């Protein structure tokens, strides 16, 4: 068993490294907040990420089969509700509920 001094030193080093790793992102953000590139990306990235996620989720969807209608209808509900109400929570929950109901009742195997 290691002596008490070694154990205390190990705990202190671990605590210092943990504190440093948790503080580093905040210290790195300070100069980035004034960056015009970061400000541009903050306005454009949310829509870009959503488009990438939709394309990734639908890229191998067999559109010639009837079961492909469930995700497409759910996507239409999500998009329509978001354009109409501008409420992300409402549109995401409604689209998910639409997909679950259609996939489990109408478009079963």
N, C-alpha and C positions, 0 to 999 in steps of 0.2 A: 504494500500500500504506500502511495507517495506521501511524503511528509506534508505538513500543514502549509508551509510556505509555498511549495510547488502548487498545491491545489488552489490557494488564494491567487497566485500569479496566473494560473490557467483561467480562473473565473474572470479576473480583471482584464486579461487580454481578450477573452471571448466577448465580454461586455463592451470593450472599446471597439472591437471590430464590428459588432452588431450595431452599435450606436453610429459608427462612421458610415456603414452601408445604408442605414436608414436616413441619415442626414444628407448623404451625397446627392440624391435626386433633387432635394429642395435647393441645395446650393447651386446645382447645375441649372435650375430653372430661372434663377435671378437674371442672368444676362440674356436668356432666350425670350423673356417676356417683352422686351423692346424690339425684337427682331421682326422685320416686315415679312420675312418668309414664314415664320411661325404664325403670324397673324393671318396671312393669306391661307395657309393650310388649315387653320382652325375654322375658317368659314367654308372651305371646300371639302374637307375630308369626310364629314359625316355622310353627305350624300354619296360620295365616292365609295366609301366603305359599304354602304347599303346596296349600291349597284353591284359591287363585286360579290357580296353575299348572295344576292338574288341570282346572279349568273351562275355562281358556283353551285347553288342548290338545284337549279333547273337545267344544268348543262347536259345531263344524261336522261332527262325525262322522256319517256316514250310517248310522244304526243299523238301517235296514231292509235293508242289504246285508250279505252274508256276510263281506266283508272287514273289517267293523267289529268282528268278534269278536276279532281279534288284540289290538288295544289294550285292549279291555274285559277279556279274559282276563288280559292282562299286569297291568292295574290291580288285578284281583282277587287275583292272585298276590302282587303287591307289598303290598297292604293286608293280606292274610291273614298273610303272613310277618312283617310288621311288628307286627301285633297279637299274634302267637304268640311270636315270638322277641325283639321289641323291639331289633332290630339293623338300623339304617338301611342300612348297607353291604350286608348280606346281602339285604335286601328289594329295594333298588334294583337291585343286580346281577342278582338272580333275575328280577325283573320285566322288566328290559331284555333279558335272555337269552330269556325266554319270548316277548316280542314279536318279537325278531329271528328266532327259530326258526319261530314261527307265520307271520309275514309272508313269510318266504322259502321256506317249504316247503308249508304247508297252504293259506294264503290268497294264492296268487300270482294275478297278473292273469289 
